[in-house]
């Protein structure tokens, strides 16, 4: 629907604009360097701006190395060569640390933790599972923190887009999808009744104490916001022998069928905003540790103790005769064991690229991950196992079904046909 597309387009443009940095008017004059004049007035020199602490820190290793390489004064001749070697080593270590710090700051600013580890993969392959959501910004966070950020974002849109934000809250912030469907169907029924019979008074009010309303609508986060967006407001009205709480829409609001039809379209066409798994791209130098993995507990649906217990039971079952149905059940249980897959791609120059995937994702996602990090992303390539088996990009089985969970190493190879042509 156009309203939903325009909303997302506008929010993405807002994010892009906010991260573009400080701007200036085209009519502004370009700043010119200020000149200071000596007291004598005979000559002028540029005003000297003191260097910042960061500039000083960056310049120190280079300045020290320059001093070391300069010709030694007369009294220093015959100095110890060992001291000079030690000084060079210390300077090189300082420069390396400075470069590592710069790389870390760059990674933090970019939002996506890309790490270059010159010593090869660390013992702990990944520190955790992280998510991002382009609609709300460039942050990369654990799932619960990202979901809280999405919730905060949706509620912040209530003033500007009350109906759309309420519909997205209903779809996004409620976990029970069957309950969400029941709520949406009920709200659509309210809308249909008013659209078809705007003058019917019984359709213009909803008793909030009604059991059906309590179980179908009120229990869903965002539903009351949507009803308020339709034009309903809380009122106390006579009911039976006393009074009760109602949601009431005015006759004027009920007569605006065009607006109500649009609200129904928004409600039925909106989809949940789901955090996207961050690939956690890391790049390593060639290393013998490429096949060594140590994964955090978040990669598994069960505890390590339960997995070990199942492994023992599985070894015992191998000694027993098992039917085809029993073997299929074991296979499905094995596939459900893992939640994520860690893949390392060995590139032609032996550089290792690492990314994280859901177990249910397919090889197309892995090919897309590799392709978006290539300079020549148009050039065909293949991903192979260590024994030369090629995984087709269009393969239907999931990564778990292909036997790549919880972790595996694949080899990158340019398409031979394309290379020869």
ABEGO torsion letter per residue (X at the ends): XAAAAAAAAAAAAAAAAAAAEBBBBAABBBBBBBBBBBAAGABBBBBBBBBBAAAAAAAAAAAAAAAAABBBBAAABGBBAAAAAAAAAAAAAAAAAAAAAAAAAAAAAAGBBBBBBAAEBBABABAEBBBBBAAAEABBBBAAAAAAAAAAAAAAAAAABAAAAAAAAAAAABABAAAAAAAAAAAAAAAAAAAABAABAAAABBBAABAAAAAAAAABBGAAAAAAAAGBBBBBBBBEABBBBBBBBBAAAAABAAAAAAAAAAAAABBBBBBBBBAGBBBBBBBAAAABBBBBAAABABBAAAAAAAAAAAAAAAABBBBAAAAAAAAAAAAAABABBBBBBBBAAGBBBBBBBBAABBAAAAAAAAAAABABAABBBBBBBAAGBBBBAABABBAAAAGAOABBBBBBBBBAAAAAX
